[in-house]
Amino acid sequence: MFAVTSVAILVVMGIALARAFIGPTVYDRILAVNMFGTKTVLFIAVYGFLTERPEFMDIALVYALINFVGVIAVLKFVERFPPPSAQSDE
Amino acid sequence: MMSLIIDALSWACLLLGCFLGVSGAFGVFRFKDFYSRAHAASVTDTLCVFFIVAGLVLQSGFNLVTVKLIFIVVLLWLTSPVASHALIRSAYQTGLKPTLSTTRKESAKRGQS
């Protein structure tokens, strides 16, 4: 059961990565990385259940915090120094 | 009997969460415009998390792991909308115009806001 869930989450992470590579604007990339981060949190939690190791919940909690801070930091940076690809959304 | 019901329920929650995740990822991958992609991504972020963690909570019963899982859900419910809002706001501020059906001038002419 958890294996099926972790495989599904891996598929979602793969699709998010694909969007990160393709994404024309830098904001698509940040969006994909943000989604990747939240799915990593889920994957850690499910993997913790898969291998019956309850400490993984703490790791997932810390990762969720770090992911959020990371996204906000990147956004503050990109807002101050927008790269050329920020405006174009062909 | 009771554990059978709980297992079936958690199995259903996990599958529903996976389905929402995959559909959200598919939406992020397929949509044309950045803003619709951002909508697709942030919609599933909260609901997919809820269902998968609900499935896990049903599995783990009533102990410390469940409390940590509830912390994770509450944290993600608070932070991911804020992150999406910050992302979309900064995208709009630095000039990424959404592709609207009508341009601003036409809607102004027709007297819409």
N, CA and C atoms of all chains as a GROMACS GRO file, in nm:
protein
  609
    1MET      N    1   0.084  -0.120   0.000
    1MET     CA    2   0.000   0.000   0.000
    1MET      C    3   0.088   0.126   0.000
    2PHE      N    4   0.188   0.122   0.092
    2PHE     CA    5   0.275   0.240   0.096
    2PHE      C    6   0.366   0.241  -0.026
    3ALA      N    7   0.397   0.122  -0.078
    3ALA     CA    8   0.483   0.119  -0.197
    3ALA      C    9   0.410   0.188  -0.313
    4VAL      N   10   0.280   0.158  -0.327
    4VAL     CA   11   0.204   0.220  -0.436
    4VAL      C   12   0.204   0.372  -0.419
    5THR      N   13   0.183   0.416  -0.294
    5THR     CA   14   0.180   0.561  -0.270
    5THR      C   15   0.315   0.623  -0.300
    6SER      N   16   0.424   0.554  -0.257
    6SER     CA   17   0.555   0.617  -0.280
    6SER      C   18   0.586   0.620  -0.429
    7VAL      N   19   0.544   0.516  -0.504
    7VAL     CA   20   0.568   0.519  -0.649
    7VAL      C   21   0.491   0.634  -0.712
    8ALA      N   22   0.365   0.653  -0.666
    8ALA     CA   23   0.285   0.762  -0.724
    8ALA      C   24   0.351   0.896  -0.692
    9ILE      N   25   0.402   0.911  -0.570
    9ILE     CA   26   0.466   1.039  -0.535
    9ILE      C   27   0.591   1.058  -0.618
   10LEU      N   28   0.664   0.947  -0.645
   10LEU     CA   29   0.784   0.961  -0.729
   10LEU      C   30   0.746   1.006  -0.870
   11VAL      N   31   0.634   0.953  -0.920
   11VAL     CA   32   0.589   0.995  -1.054
   11VAL      C   33   0.559   1.145  -1.052
   12VAL      N   34   0.491   1.190  -0.946
   12VAL     CA   35   0.457   1.334  -0.938
   12VAL      C   36   0.584   1.416  -0.932
   13MET      N   37   0.684   1.367  -0.857
   13MET     CA   38   0.810   1.442  -0.848
   13MET      C   39   0.877   1.447  -0.985
   14GLY      N   40   0.870   1.335  -1.060
   14GLY     CA   41   0.930   1.335  -1.193
   14GLY      C   42   0.864   1.438  -1.283
   15ILE      N   43   0.730   1.444  -1.279
   15ILE     CA   44   0.659   1.540  -1.364
   15ILE      C   45   0.695   1.682  -1.322
   16ALA      N   46   0.705   1.704  -1.190
   16ALA     CA   47   0.741   1.840  -1.145
   16ALA      C   48   0.881   1.876  -1.194
   17LEU      N   49   0.971   1.777  -1.191
   17LEU     CA   50   1.108   1.805  -1.242
   17LEU      C   51   1.104   1.835  -1.390
   18ALA      N   52   1.019   1.760  -1.462
   18ALA     CA   53   1.011   1.786  -1.607
   18ALA      C   54   0.964   1.929  -1.629
   19ARG      N   55   0.865   1.973  -1.552
   19ARG     CA   56   0.821   2.112  -1.568
   19ARG      C   57   0.933   2.206  -1.530
   20ALA      N   58   1.016   2.170  -1.432
   20ALA     CA   59   1.126   2.260  -1.393
   20ALA      C   60   1.222   2.275  -1.510
   21PHE      N   61   1.249   2.166  -1.583
   21PHE     CA   62   1.344   2.176  -1.695
   21PHE      C   63   1.283   2.256  -1.810
   22ILE      N   64   1.153   2.230  -1.837
   22ILE     CA   65   1.093   2.292  -1.955
   22ILE      C   66   1.060   2.438  -1.928
   23GLY      N   67   1.009   2.462  -1.808
   23GLY     CA   68   0.944   2.590  -1.776
   23GLY      C   69   1.010   2.709  -1.841
   24PRO      N   70   0.938   2.786  -1.927
   24PRO     CA   71   1.005   2.900  -1.991
   24PRO      C   72   1.051   3.005  -1.890
   25THR      N   73   0.962   3.040  -1.796
   25THR     CA   74   1.002   3.151  -1.708
   25THR      C   75   1.064   3.094  -1.580
   26VAL      N   76   1.136   3.179  -1.511
   26VAL     CA   77   1.203   3.136  -1.388
   26VAL      C   78   1.098   3.101  -1.283
   27TYR      N   79   0.978   3.163  -1.294
   27TYR     CA   80   0.876   3.137  -1.192
   27TYR      C   81   0.819   2.996  -1.208
   28ASP      N   82   0.817   2.945  -1.335
   28ASP     CA   83   0.775   2.804  -1.348
   28ASP      C   84   0.870   2.714  -1.274
   29ARG      N   85   0.998   2.750  -1.282
   29ARG     CA   86   1.097   2.663  -1.216
   29ARG      C   87   1.079   2.668  -1.066
   30ILE      N   88   1.055   2.789  -1.013
   30ILE     CA   89   1.037   2.798  -0.868
   30ILE      C   90   0.912   2.722  -0.828
   31LEU      N   91   0.808   2.734  -0.910
   31LEU     CA   92   0.683   2.662  -0.881
   31LEU      C   93   0.709   2.512  -0.876
   32ALA      N   94   0.784   2.462  -0.977
   32ALA     CA   95   0.809   2.318  -0.984
   32ALA      C   96   0.892   2.274  -0.864
   33VAL      N   97   0.991   2.357  -0.825
   33VAL     CA   98   1.076   2.317  -0.712
   33VAL      C   99   0.995   2.318  -0.583
   34ASN      N  100   0.905   2.416  -0.571
   34ASN     CA  101   0.820   2.420  -0.452
   34ASN      C  102   0.733   2.295  -0.445
   35MET      N  103   0.675   2.258  -0.558
   35MET     CA  104   0.591   2.137  -0.559
   35MET      C  105   0.675   2.014  -0.530
   36PHE      N  106   0.798   2.012  -0.586
   36PHE     CA  107   0.888   1.899  -0.561
   36PHE      C  108   0.915   1.888  -0.411
   37GLY      N  109   0.935   2.003  -0.346
   37GLY     CA  110   0.966   2.002  -0.203
   37GLY      C  111   0.851   1.946  -0.121
   38THR      N  112   0.729   1.991  -0.150
   38THR     CA  113   0.618   1.938  -0.069
   38THR      C  114   0.599   1.790  -0.095
   39LYS      N  115   0.624   1.747  -0.219
   39LYS     CA  116   0.608   1.602  -0.244
   39LYS      C  117   0.720   1.525  -0.176
   40THR      N  118   0.839   1.588  -0.160
   40THR     CA  119   0.946   1.519  -0.087
   40THR      C  120   0.905   1.497   0.057
   41VAL      N  121   0.839   1.598   0.113
   41VAL     CA  122   0.793   1.584   0.252
   41VAL      C  123   0.702   1.463   0.262
   42LEU      N  124   0.609   1.453   0.166
   42LEU     CA  125   0.516   1.339   0.168
   42LEU      C  126   0.591   1.208   0.148
   43PHE      N  127   0.689   1.212   0.060
   43PHE     CA  128   0.760   1.086   0.029
   43PHE      C  129   0.836   1.039   0.152
   44ILE      N  130   0.896   1.134   0.226
   44ILE     CA  131   0.969   1.094   0.346
   44ILE      C  132   0.873   1.032   0.447
   45ALA      N  133   0.754   1.094   0.461
   45ALA     CA  134   0.658   1.040   0.559
   45ALA      C  135   0.615   0.899   0.518
   46VAL      N  136   0.583   0.882   0.387
   46VAL     CA  137   0.535   0.750   0.343
   46VAL      C  138   0.647   0.648   0.353
   47TYR      N  139   0.770   0.689   0.322
   47TYR     CA  140   0.881   0.595   0.330
   47TYR      C  141   0.907   0.556   0.475
   48GLY      N  142   0.884   0.652   0.566
   48GLY     CA  143   0.897   0.620   0.707
   48GLY      C  144   0.798   0.512   0.747
   49PHE      N  145   0.678   0.519   0.692
   49PHE     CA  146   0.580   0.415   0.722
   49PHE      C  147   0.616   0.285   0.652
   50LEU      N  148   0.674   0.297   0.532
   50LEU     CA  149   0.707   0.176   0.456
   50LEU      C  150   0.808   0.094   0.534
   51THR      N  151   0.908   0.160   0.594
   51THR     CA  152   1.015   0.086   0.661
   51THR      C  153   0.996   0.087   0.812
   52GLU      N  154   0.873   0.121   0.857
   52GLU     CA  155   0.842   0.120   1.001
   52GLU      C  156   0.946   0.194   1.084
   53ARG      N  157   0.982   0.316   1.040
   53ARG     CA  158   1.076   0.394   1.122
   53ARG      C  159   1.010   0.528   1.152
   54PRO      N  160   0.954   0.542   1.275
   54PRO     CA  161   0.874   0.663   1.302
   54PRO      C  162   0.958   0.790   1.307
   55GLU      N  163   1.096   0.780   1.310
   55GLU     CA  164   1.171   0.906   1.321
   55GLU      C  165   1.159   0.986   1.191
   56PHE      N  166   1.116   0.923   1.082
   56PHE     CA  167   1.112   0.995   0.956
   56PHE      C  168   1.014   1.112   0.962
   57MET      N  169   0.913   1.104   1.055
   57MET     CA  170   0.817   1.215   1.060
   57MET      C  171   0.888   1.344   1.098
   58ASP      N  172   0.991   1.334   1.187
   58ASP     CA  173   1.062   1.458   1.224
   58ASP      C  174   1.136   1.512   1.103
   59ILE      N  175   1.198   1.420   1.028
   59ILE     CA  176   1.273   1.466   0.910
   59ILE      C  177   1.177   1.535   0.813
   60ALA      N  178   1.059   1.477   0.796
   60ALA     CA  179   0.963   1.538   0.702
   60ALA      C  180   0.922   1.676   0.752
   61LEU      N  181   0.902   1.688   0.883
   61LEU     CA  182   0.862   1.818   0.937
   61LEU      C  183   0.970   1.922   0.912
   62VAL      N  184   1.097   1.885   0.940
   62VAL     CA  185   1.207   1.982   0.921
   62VAL      C  186   1.219   2.017   0.773
   63TYR      N  187   1.200   1.916   0.687
   63TYR     CA  188   1.214   1.943   0.544
   63TYR      C  189   1.107   2.039   0.496
   64ALA      N  190   0.985   2.025   0.552
   64ALA     CA  191   0.878   2.117   0.511
   64ALA      C  192   0.916   2.260   0.549
   65LEU      N  193   0.973   2.277   0.669
   65LEU     CA  194   1.013   2.413   0.711
   65LEU      C  195   1.119   2.467   0.617
   66ILE      N  196   1.222   2.385   0.591
   66ILE     CA  197   1.334   2.433   0.509
   66ILE      C  198   1.286   2.466   0.368
   67ASN      N  199   1.194   2.382   0.316
   67ASN     CA  200   1.145   2.405   0.180
   67ASN      C  201   1.076   2.540   0.171
   68PHE      N  202   0.995   2.571   0.271
   68PHE     CA  203   0.923   2.698   0.268
   68PHE      C  204   1.020   2.815   0.272
   69VAL      N  205   1.117   2.807   0.366
   69VAL     CA  206   1.212   2.919   0.378
   69VAL      C  207   1.291   2.934   0.249
   70GLY      N  208   1.328   2.819   0.189
   70GLY     CA  209   1.405   2.825   0.065
   70GLY      C  210   1.328   2.893  -0.047
   71VAL      N  211   1.200   2.859  -0.061
   71VAL     CA  212   1.122   2.918  -0.169
   71VAL      C  213   1.111   3.069  -0.148
   72ILE      N  214   1.084   3.110  -0.022
   72ILE     CA  215   1.071   3.254   0.001
   72ILE      C  216   1.204   3.324  -0.025
   73ALA      N  217   1.317   3.263   0.012
   73ALA     CA  218   1.447   3.328  -0.012
   73ALA      C  219   1.471   3.344  -0.161
   74VAL      N  220   1.442   3.238  -0.238
   74VAL     CA  221   1.465   3.248  -0.383
   74VAL      C  222   1.376   3.356  -0.442
   75LEU      N  223   1.252   3.364  -0.392
   75LEU     CA  224   1.160   3.466  -0.447
   75LEU      C  225   1.211   3.606  -0.418
   76LYS      N  226   1.260   3.628  -0.294
   76LYS     CA  227   1.311   3.762  -0.265
   76LYS      C  228   1.428   3.795  -0.356
   77PHE      N  229   1.513   3.694  -0.384
   77PHE     CA  230   1.628   3.720  -0.471
   77PHE      C  231   1.581   3.751  -0.613
   78VAL      N  232   1.489   3.668  -0.663
   78VAL     CA  233   1.448   3.685  -0.803
   78VAL      C  234   1.373   3.816  -0.819
   79GLU      N  235   1.300   3.858  -0.713
   79GLU     CA  236   1.223   3.982  -0.727
   79GLU      C  237   1.319   4.100  -0.736
   80ARG      N  238   1.434   4.092  -0.665
   80ARG     CA  239   1.526   4.207  -0.670
   80ARG      C  240   1.609   4.204  -0.797
   81PHE      N  241   1.655   4.084  -0.841
   81PHE     CA  242   1.736   4.077  -0.963
   81PHE      C  243   1.664   3.987  -1.062
   82PRO      N  244   1.558   4.035  -1.131
   82PRO     CA  245   1.486   3.946  -1.221
   82PRO      C  246   1.572   3.907  -1.341
   83PRO      N  247   1.587   3.778  -1.369
   83PRO     CA  248   1.664   3.736  -1.487
   83PRO      C  249   1.588   3.770  -1.614
   84PRO      N  250   1.654   3.768  -1.731
   84PRO     CA  251   1.585   3.808  -1.855
   84PRO      C  252   1.464   3.721  -1.883
   85SER      N  253   1.465   3.596  -1.837
   85SER     CA  254   1.353   3.506  -1.873
   85SER      C  255   1.231   3.534  -1.789
   86ALA      N  256   1.234   3.637  -1.702
   86ALA     CA  257   1.120   3.657  -1.611
   86ALA      C  258   1.000   3.710  -1.688
   87GLN      N  259   1.025   3.800  -1.786
   87GLN     CA  260   0.908   3.865  -1.848
   87GLN      C  261   0.848   3.773  -1.954
   88SER      N  262   0.936   3.706  -2.030
   88SER     CA  263   0.880   3.637  -2.149
   88SER      C  264   0.804   3.515  -2.101
   89ASP      N  265   0.685   3.495  -2.158
   89ASP     CA  266   0.612   3.370  -2.126
   89ASP      C  267   0.558   3.315  -2.258
   90GLU      N  268   0.657   3.286  -2.350
   90GLU     CA  269   0.609   3.242  -2.482
   90GLU      C  270   0.549   3.103  -2.471
   91MET      N  271  -1.268  -0.704   1.239
   91MET     CA  272  -1.364  -0.636   1.152
   91MET      C  273  -1.331  -0.487   1.147
   92MET      N  274  -1.305  -0.434   1.270
   92MET     CA  275  -1.281  -0.288   1.275
   92MET      C  276  -1.155  -0.255   1.196
   93SER      N  277  -1.049  -0.340   1.214
   93SER     CA  278  -0.923  -0.305   1.146
   93SER      C  279  -0.941  -0.316   0.996
   94LEU      N  280  -1.031  -0.407   0.951
   94LEU     CA  281  -1.055  -0.418   0.806
   94LEU      C  282  -1.109  -0.286   0.753
   95ILE      N  283  -1.205  -0.229   0.829
   95ILE     CA  284  -1.265  -0.102   0.782
   95ILE      C  285  -1.158   0.006   0.778
   96ILE      N  286  -1.075   0.010   0.886
   96ILE     CA  287  -0.974   0.116   0.892
   96ILE      C  288  -0.874   0.098   0.779
   97ASP      N  289  -0.835  -0.028   0.751
   97ASP     CA  290  -0.741  -0.049   0.641
   97ASP      C  291  -0.802  -0.004   0.510
   98ALA      N  292  -0.927  -0.042   0.486
   98ALA     CA  293  -0.990  -0.005   0.358
   98ALA      C  294  -0.999   0.147   0.348
   99LEU      N  295  -1.036   0.212   0.459
   99LEU     CA  296  -1.049   0.358   0.456
   99LEU      C  297  -0.914   0.422   0.429
  100SER      N  298  -0.808   0.372   0.496
  100SER     CA  299  -0.678   0.438   0.474
  100SER      C  300  -0.629   0.409   0.334
  101TRP      N  301  -0.659   0.290   0.284
  101TRP     CA  302  -0.621   0.259   0.145
  101TRP      C  303  -0.692   0.356   0.050
  102ALA      N  304  -0.822   0.381   0.075
  102ALA     CA  305  -0.895   0.472  -0.014
  102ALA      C  306  -0.836   0.613  -0.004
  103CYS      N  307  -0.804   0.657   0.120
  103CYS     CA  308  -0.747   0.791   0.136
  103CYS      C  309  -0.615   0.802   0.062
  104LEU      N  310  -0.530   0.700   0.076
  104LEU     CA  311  -0.399   0.707   0.010
  104LEU      C  312  -0.416   0.712  -0.140
  105LEU      N  313  -0.506   0.628  -0.193
  105LEU     CA  314  -0.523   0.627  -0.339
  105LEU      C  315  -0.578   0.760  -0.388
  106LEU      N  316  -0.673   0.816  -0.311
  106LEU     CA  317  -0.730   0.944  -0.353
  106LEU      C  318  -0.621   1.051  -0.351
  107GLY      N  319  -0.536   1.048  -0.247
  107GLY     CA  320  -0.427   1.145  -0.241
  107GLY      C  321  -0.334   1.130  -0.359
  108CYS      N  322  -0.301   1.004  -0.393
  108CYS     CA  323  -0.211   0.983  -0.507
  108CYS      C  324  -0.277   1.034  -0.634
  109PHE      N  325  -0.407   1.006  -0.650
  109PHE     CA  326  -0.475   1.051  -0.772
  109PHE      C  327  -0.470   1.202  -0.783
  110LEU      N  328  -0.496   1.271  -0.669
  110LEU     CA  329  -0.494   1.418  -0.673
  110LEU      C  330  -0.354   1.466  -0.707
  111GLY      N  331  -0.253   1.400  -0.648
  111GLY     CA  332  -0.116   1.444  -0.676
  111GLY      C  333  -0.082   1.431  -0.822
  112VAL      N  334  -0.117   1.314  -0.879
  112VAL     CA  335  -0.082   1.291  -1.020
  112VAL      C  336  -0.160   1.387  -1.109
  113SER      N  337  -0.289   1.411  -1.075
  113SER     CA  338  -0.366   1.503  -1.162
  113SER      C  339  -0.310   1.643  -1.150
  114GLY      N  340  -0.269   1.684  -1.028
  114GLY     CA  341  -0.210   1.817  -1.013
  114GLY      C  342  -0.081   1.829  -1.092
  115ALA      N  343   0.003   1.725  -1.082
  115ALA     CA  344   0.130   1.730  -1.155
  115ALA      C  345   0.103   1.734  -1.305
  116PHE      N  346   0.002   1.657  -1.350
  116PHE     CA  347  -0.032   1.660  -1.492
  116PHE      C  348  -0.077   1.800  -1.533
  117GLY      N  349  -0.156   1.863  -1.443
  117GLY     CA  350  -0.201   1.999  -1.472
  117GLY      C  351  -0.083   2.093  -1.481
  118VAL      N  352   0.012   2.082  -1.385
  118VAL     CA  353   0.128   2.171  -1.390
  118VAL      C  354   0.204   2.149  -1.519
  119PHE      N  355   0.207   2.025  -1.566
  119PHE     CA  356   0.288   1.996  -1.684
  119PHE      C  357   0.221   2.042  -1.812
  120ARG      N  358   0.086   2.038  -1.817
  120ARG     CA  359   0.019   2.057  -1.945
  120ARG      C  360  -0.030   2.199  -1.966
  121PHE      N  361  -0.056   2.277  -1.860
  121PHE     CA  362  -0.125   2.405  -1.881
  121PHE      C  363  -0.034   2.502  -1.956
  122LYS      N  364  -0.094   2.593  -2.033
  122LYS     CA  365  -0.015   2.682  -2.119
  122LYS      C  366   0.040   2.800  -2.041
  123ASP      N  367  -0.044   2.852  -1.949
  123ASP     CA  368  -0.010   2.981  -1.891
  123ASP      C  369   0.046   2.958  -1.752
  124PHE      N  370   0.143   3.045  -1.710
  124PHE     CA  371   0.206   3.024  -1.580
  124PHE      C  372   0.102   3.026  -1.469
  125TYR      N  373   0.007   3.120  -1.478
  125TYR     CA  374  -0.086   3.138  -1.365
  125TYR      C  375  -0.178   3.017  -1.351
  126SER      N  376  -0.216   2.955  -1.465
  126SER     CA  377  -0.299   2.835  -1.447
  126SER      C  378  -0.214   2.722  -1.391
  127ARG      N  379  -0.085   2.720  -1.428
  127ARG     CA  380   0.001   2.616  -1.369
  127ARG      C  381   0.013   2.638  -1.219
  128ALA      N  382   0.031   2.763  -1.180
  128ALA     CA  383   0.045   2.790  -1.036
  128ALA      C  384  -0.082   2.750  -0.963
  129HIS      N  385  -0.197   2.772  -1.028
  129HIS     CA  386  -0.322   2.731  -0.964
  129HIS      C  387  -0.326   2.581  -0.947
  130ALA      N  388  -0.290   2.509  -1.055
  130ALA     CA  389  -0.296   2.363  -1.048
  130ALA      C  390  -0.203   2.311  -0.939
  131ALA      N  391  -0.084   2.372  -0.930
  131ALA     CA  392   0.013   2.320  -0.833
  131ALA      C  393  -0.035   2.346  -0.691
  132SER      N  394  -0.085   2.467  -0.666
  132SER     CA  395  -0.114   2.497  -0.526
  132SER      C  396  -0.244   2.431  -0.483
  133VAL      N  397  -0.336   2.405  -0.578
  133VAL     CA  398  -0.460   2.338  -0.538
  133VAL      C  399  -0.428   2.201  -0.482
  134THR      N  400  -0.345   2.127  -0.556
  134THR     CA  401  -0.323   1.989  -0.510
  134THR      C  402  -0.231   1.985  -0.389
  135ASP      N  403  -0.147   2.088  -0.374
  135ASP     CA  404  -0.051   2.082  -0.264
  135ASP      C  405  -0.121   2.057  -0.133
  136THR      N  406  -0.231   2.126  -0.110
  136THR     CA  407  -0.294   2.114   0.022
  136THR      C  408  -0.381   1.989   0.029
  137LEU      N  409  -0.461   1.961  -0.078
  137LEU     CA  410  -0.557   1.851  -0.065
  137LEU      C  411  -0.486   1.717  -0.072
  138CYS      N  412  -0.387   1.707  -0.160
  138CYS     CA  413  -0.315   1.578  -0.174
  138CYS      C  414  -0.244   1.547  -0.042
  139VAL      N  415  -0.186   1.651   0.020
  139VAL     CA  416  -0.118   1.629   0.149
  139VAL      C  417  -0.218   1.578   0.250
  140PHE      N  418  -0.337   1.640   0.253
  140PHE     CA  419  -0.435   1.602   0.354
  140PHE      C  420  -0.474   1.456   0.340
  141PHE      N  421  -0.502   1.413   0.216
  141PHE     CA  422  -0.552   1.276   0.202
  141PHE      C  423  -0.444   1.174   0.230
  142ILE      N  424  -0.322   1.201   0.183
  142ILE     CA  425  -0.215   1.102   0.206
  142ILE      C  426  -0.186   1.092   0.355
  143VAL      N  427  -0.179   1.208   0.421
  143VAL     CA  428  -0.148   1.204   0.565
  143VAL      C  429  -0.266   1.146   0.642
  144ALA      N  430  -0.391   1.169   0.593
  144ALA     CA  431  -0.506   1.107   0.660
  144ALA      C  432  -0.495   0.955   0.649
  145GLY      N  433  -0.452   0.906   0.531
  145GLY     CA  434  -0.433   0.762   0.517
  145GLY      C  435  -0.328   0.712   0.613
  146LEU      N  436  -0.220   0.789   0.630
  146LEU     CA  437  -0.114   0.746   0.721
  146LEU      C  438  -0.163   0.749   0.865
  147VAL      N  439  -0.240   0.853   0.898
  147VAL     CA  440  -0.288   0.864   1.037
  147VAL      C  441  -0.378   0.744   1.068
  148LEU      N  442  -0.463   0.706   0.970
  148LEU     CA  443  -0.551   0.589   0.995
  148LEU      C  444  -0.467   0.465   1.020
  149GLN      N  445  -0.354   0.458   0.950
  149GLN     CA  446  -0.270   0.340   0.967
  149GLN      C  447  -0.201   0.340   1.102
  150SER      N  448  -0.162   0.459   1.149
  150SER     CA  449  -0.074   0.458   1.265
  150SER      C  450  -0.151   0.464   1.395
  151GLY      N  451  -0.284   0.478   1.387
  151GLY     CA  452  -0.358   0.473   1.512
  151GLY      C  453  -0.333   0.597   1.595
  152PHE      N  454  -0.335   0.581   1.729
  152PHE     CA  455  -0.334   0.700   1.812
  152PHE      C  456  -0.204   0.703   1.893
  153ASN      N  457  -0.095   0.756   1.835
  153ASN     CA  458   0.030   0.763   1.913
  153ASN      C  459   0.108   0.886   1.867
  154LEU      N  460   0.236   0.891   1.907
  154LEU     CA  461   0.314   1.013   1.883
  154LEU      C  462   0.329   1.039   1.734
  155VAL      N  463   0.337   0.931   1.655
  155VAL     CA  464   0.357   0.950   1.510
  155VAL      C  465   0.238   1.028   1.454
  156THR      N  466   0.118   0.996   1.504
  156THR     CA  467   0.000   1.070   1.452
  156THR      C  468   0.010   1.217   1.485
  157VAL      N  469   0.061   1.248   1.606
  157VAL     CA  470   0.070   1.390   1.643
  157VAL      C  471   0.166   1.460   1.547
  158LYS      N  472   0.279   1.393   1.517
  158LYS     CA  473   0.375   1.456   1.424
  158LYS      C  474   0.313   1.472   1.287
  159LEU      N  475   0.236   1.372   1.245
  159LEU     CA  476   0.173   1.383   1.113
  159LEU      C  477   0.076   1.501   1.110
  160ILE      N  478   0.002   1.520   1.220
  160ILE     CA  479  -0.092   1.633   1.223
  160ILE      C  480  -0.013   1.763   1.219
  161PHE      N  481   0.103   1.766   1.287
  161PHE     CA  482   0.188   1.886   1.277
  161PHE      C  483   0.226   1.912   1.131
  162ILE      N  484   0.265   1.804   1.060
  162ILE     CA  485   0.308   1.823   0.921
  162ILE      C  486   0.192   1.878   0.839
  163VAL      N  487   0.072   1.824   0.858
  163VAL     CA  488  -0.042   1.870   0.776
  163VAL      C  489  -0.070   2.016   0.807
  164VAL      N  490  -0.074   2.051   0.937
  164VAL     CA  491  -0.107   2.190   0.971
  164VAL      C  492   0.000   2.283   0.916
  165LEU      N  493   0.128   2.240   0.927
  165LEU     CA  494   0.237   2.326   0.877
  165LEU      C  495   0.223   2.346   0.727
  166LEU      N  496   0.201   2.236   0.653
  166LEU     CA  497   0.193   2.249   0.507
  166LEU      C  498   0.070   2.329   0.468
  167TRP      N  499  -0.041   2.315   0.545
  167TRP     CA  500  -0.161   2.392   0.512
  167TRP      C  501  -0.138   2.540   0.530
  168LEU      N  502  -0.047   2.574   0.623
  168LEU     CA  503  -0.023   2.718   0.645
  168LEU      C  504   0.081   2.771   0.547
  169THR      N  505   0.185   2.690   0.520
  169THR     CA  506   0.297   2.750   0.446
  169THR      C  507   0.277   2.741   0.295
  170SER      N  508   0.215   2.636   0.242
  170SER     CA  509   0.216   2.626   0.095
  170SER      C  510   0.127   2.731   0.030
  171PRO      N  511   0.009   2.768   0.087
  171PRO     CA  512  -0.060   2.880   0.024
  171PRO      C  513   0.019   3.011   0.031
  172VAL      N  514   0.091   3.030   0.142
  172VAL     CA  515   0.167   3.155   0.152
  172VAL      C  516   0.277   3.155   0.047
  173ALA      N  517   0.343   3.039   0.029
  173ALA     CA  518   0.450   3.033  -0.072
  173ALA      C  519   0.392   3.057  -0.211
  174SER      N  520   0.276   2.997  -0.240
  174SER     CA  521   0.218   3.017  -0.374
  174SER      C  522   0.180   3.162  -0.393
  175HIS      N  523   0.125   3.224  -0.285
  175HIS     CA  524   0.087   3.366  -0.299
  175HIS      C  525   0.209   3.451  -0.327
  176ALA      N  526   0.318   3.425  -0.250
  176ALA     CA  527   0.438   3.507  -0.271
  176ALA      C  528   0.491   3.487  -0.412
  177LEU      N  529   0.484   3.362  -0.460
  177LEU     CA  530   0.537   3.333  -0.594
  177LEU      C  531   0.457   3.409  -0.699
  178ILE      N  532   0.322   3.399  -0.690
  178ILE     CA  533   0.240   3.460  -0.794
  178ILE      C  534   0.250   3.612  -0.786
  179ARG      N  535   0.257   3.664  -0.664
  179ARG     CA  536   0.266   3.810  -0.649
  179ARG      C  537   0.396   3.861  -0.710
  180SER      N  538   0.507   3.793  -0.679
  180SER     CA  539   0.634   3.844  -0.733
  180SER      C  540   0.639   3.824  -0.883
  181ALA      N  541   0.572   3.717  -0.935
  181ALA     CA  542   0.568   3.700  -1.081
  181ALA      C  543   0.493   3.816  -1.143
  182TYR      N  544   0.381   3.856  -1.079
  182TYR     CA  545   0.301   3.963  -1.138
  182TYR      C  546   0.372   4.097  -1.126
  183GLN      N  547   0.442   4.116  -1.009
  183GLN     CA  548   0.509   4.245  -0.988
  183GLN      C  549   0.616   4.266  -1.094
  184THR      N  550   0.691   4.161  -1.127
  184THR     CA  551   0.801   4.185  -1.221
  184THR      C  552   0.755   4.166  -1.364
  185GLY      N  553   0.626   4.182  -1.388
  185GLY     CA  554   0.588   4.203  -1.526
  185GLY      C  555   0.548   4.079  -1.602
  186LEU      N  556   0.516   3.968  -1.537
  186LEU     CA  557   0.471   3.850  -1.614
  186LEU      C  558   0.320   3.864  -1.629
  187LYS      N  559   0.281   3.912  -1.746
  187LYS     CA  560   0.137   3.944  -1.764
  187LYS      C  561   0.059   3.814  -1.789
  188PRO      N  562  -0.057   3.796  -1.723
  188PRO     CA  563  -0.139   3.678  -1.755
  188PRO      C  564  -0.202   3.694  -1.893
  189THR      N  565  -0.218   3.584  -1.967
  189THR     CA  566  -0.277   3.595  -2.102
  189THR      C  567  -0.428   3.593  -2.084
  190LEU      N  568  -0.486   3.714  -2.077
  190LEU     CA  569  -0.632   3.722  -2.056
  190LEU      C  570  -0.701   3.708  -2.190
  191SER      N  571  -0.833   3.676  -2.187
  191SER     CA  572  -0.903   3.665  -2.315
  191SER      C  573  -0.912   3.803  -2.378
  192THR      N  574  -0.941   3.906  -2.298
  192THR     CA  575  -0.946   4.040  -2.358
  192THR      C  576  -0.836   4.125  -2.294
  193THR      N  577  -0.782   4.219  -2.374
  193THR     CA  578  -0.676   4.302  -2.314
  193THR      C  579  -0.741   4.404  -2.220
  194ARG      N  580  -0.658   4.472  -2.144
  194ARG     CA  581  -0.709   4.566  -2.045
  194ARG      C  582  -0.786   4.678  -2.113
  195LYS      N  583  -0.735   4.720  -2.231
  195LYS     CA  584  -0.800   4.836  -2.296
  195LYS      C  585  -0.942   4.797  -2.336
  196GLU      N  586  -0.958   4.676  -2.394
  196GLU     CA  587  -1.092   4.640  -2.440
  196GLU      C  588  -1.186   4.631  -2.321
  197SER      N  589  -1.139   4.569  -2.211
  197SER     CA  590  -1.232   4.555  -2.098
  197SER      C  591  -1.263   4.694  -2.041
  198ALA      N  592  -1.163   4.786  -2.051
  198ALA     CA  593  -1.193   4.922  -2.001
  198ALA      C  594  -1.300   4.984  -2.090
  199LYS      N  595  -1.285   4.961  -2.221
  199LYS     CA  596  -1.384   5.022  -2.311
  199LYS      C  597  -1.523   4.970  -2.277
  200ARG      N  598  -1.531   4.839  -2.247
  200ARG     CA  599  -1.664   4.782  -2.223
  200ARG      C  600  -1.710   4.815  -2.082
  201GLY      N  601  -1.627   4.888  -2.006
  201GLY     CA  602  -1.673   4.933  -1.875
  201GLY      C  603  -1.658   4.828  -1.768
  202GLN      N  604  -1.585   4.712  -1.799
  202GLN     CA  605  -1.566   4.616  -1.688
  202GLN      C  606  -1.452   4.666  -1.602
  203SER      N  607  -1.434   4.602  -1.486
  203SER     CA  608  -1.327   4.654  -1.398
  203SER      C  609  -1.195   4.616  -1.457
   0.00000   0.00000   0.00000
